[in-house]
Amino acid sequence: MVVARGTKTGSLYMTIDARGSIAVAEGSEDPNLWHQRLGHMSSKGLKVMQSNGKLPGLRSADIDLCESCILGKQKRISFKRVGRTPKEEKLELVHTDVWGPASVPSTG
């Protein structure tokens, strides 16, 4: 089965097919799947590709809430440096995590 024909330019193959777009996967109507396939593209970007005919079979470009996108856009807040007094001596302030006894013995 031939998907497309093209000439090699550098390390890329430039297609000379008149169709202009190549889809190796089966067409899917799930916008969430296309969102993931295209690197978590925005809904606006999917709508542009849909209107240009690049995503055949996609009827709606409305995507659900994507947990990966939300987690990827969160910022981490550093600890406050104000109000923290450095301790004079070693072991003056100790943070511990107390847990146990374990109900199942470990192999280690």
C-alpha positions as CSV (number, residue, x, y, z in Angstrom):
1,M,0.0,0.0,0.0
2,V,1.5,3.4,-1.0
3,V,0.6,6.3,1.3
4,A,2.4,9.0,-0.7
5,R,5.3,9.6,-3.0
6,G,7.9,12.3,-2.6
7,T,11.5,13.4,-3.1
8,K,14.0,13.5,-0.4
9,T,15.2,17.0,0.5
10,G,17.9,16.8,3.2
11,S,16.4,14.6,5.9
12,L,12.8,15.2,4.9
13,Y,10.6,13.7,2.2
14,M,8.6,16.4,0.4
15,T,5.3,14.9,-0.9
16,I,4.3,15.7,-4.4
17,D,0.8,14.3,-4.0
18,A,-2.0,16.6,-5.0
19,R,-4.1,15.6,-1.9
20,G,-1.9,17.8,0.4
21,S,-2.5,15.8,3.6
22,I,-1.5,12.4,4.6
23,A,-3.3,10.4,7.4
24,V,-1.7,7.1,8.3
25,A,-4.2,6.4,11.1
26,E,-7.9,5.6,10.5
27,G,-10.1,8.6,10.5
28,S,-11.6,9.3,13.9
29,E,-14.5,11.5,15.0
30,D,-13.2,11.9,18.5
31,P,-11.8,15.5,19.0
32,N,-10.2,14.4,22.3
33,L,-8.1,11.8,20.5
34,W,-7.0,14.4,17.8
35,H,-6.2,16.8,20.7
36,Q,-3.8,14.2,22.1
37,R,-2.4,13.1,18.7
38,L,-1.5,16.7,17.8
39,G,0.4,17.4,21.0
40,H,-2.5,18.7,23.1
41,M,-3.5,21.3,20.5
42,S,-6.0,23.9,21.6
43,S,-9.6,23.8,20.5
44,K,-9.1,26.9,18.4
45,G,-6.2,25.1,16.5
46,L,-8.4,22.0,15.9
47,K,-11.1,24.2,14.5
48,V,-8.7,25.9,12.1
49,M,-7.4,22.5,10.9
50,Q,-11.0,21.2,10.6
51,S,-12.1,24.2,8.5
52,N,-9.1,23.7,6.2
53,G,-10.1,20.0,5.7
54,K,-7.0,18.6,7.4
55,L,-8.9,16.4,9.8
56,P,-11.4,14.4,7.7
57,G,-14.1,12.8,9.7
58,L,-13.9,15.2,12.6
59,R,-17.4,16.8,13.0
60,S,-16.8,18.8,16.2
61,A,-13.6,20.4,17.5
62,D,-14.9,20.8,21.0
63,I,-12.6,19.0,23.4
64,D,-13.3,17.9,27.0
65,L,-11.3,19.1,30.0
66,C,-7.8,17.7,29.6
67,E,-6.1,16.9,32.9
68,S,-2.6,16.7,31.3
69,C,-3.0,20.2,29.9
70,I,-4.1,21.6,33.3
71,L,-1.2,19.9,35.1
72,G,1.3,21.1,32.4
73,K,0.2,24.7,32.8
74,Q,0.4,24.9,36.6
75,K,3.2,26.9,38.2
76,R,5.1,25.7,41.2
77,I,5.3,28.1,44.1
78,S,8.5,28.2,46.0
79,F,8.6,28.2,49.8
80,K,8.5,31.6,51.5
81,R,11.8,32.9,52.6
82,V,10.3,35.6,54.8
83,G,9.6,34.8,58.5
84,R,12.0,31.8,58.5
85,T,14.8,32.1,61.1
86,P,17.9,30.0,60.5
87,K,18.8,27.7,63.4
88,E,22.1,28.2,65.2
89,E,23.0,24.6,65.9
90,K,22.7,21.4,63.9
91,L,19.6,19.3,64.8
92,E,18.0,22.3,66.5
93,L,15.0,21.8,64.2
94,V,14.3,18.3,62.8
95,H,11.6,17.3,60.3
96,T,10.6,13.6,60.4
97,D,8.1,11.4,58.8
98,V,6.8,8.9,61.4
99,W,5.1,5.8,60.1
100,G,4.7,2.3,61.2
101,P,4.9,-0.5,62.2
102,A,4.3,-1.9,58.7
103,S,1.6,-4.6,58.5
104,V,3.5,-6.4,55.7
105,P,7.2,-7.1,56.1
106,S,9.3,-5.8,53.2
107,T,11.7,-7.9,51.2
108,G,14.5,-5.4,51.9
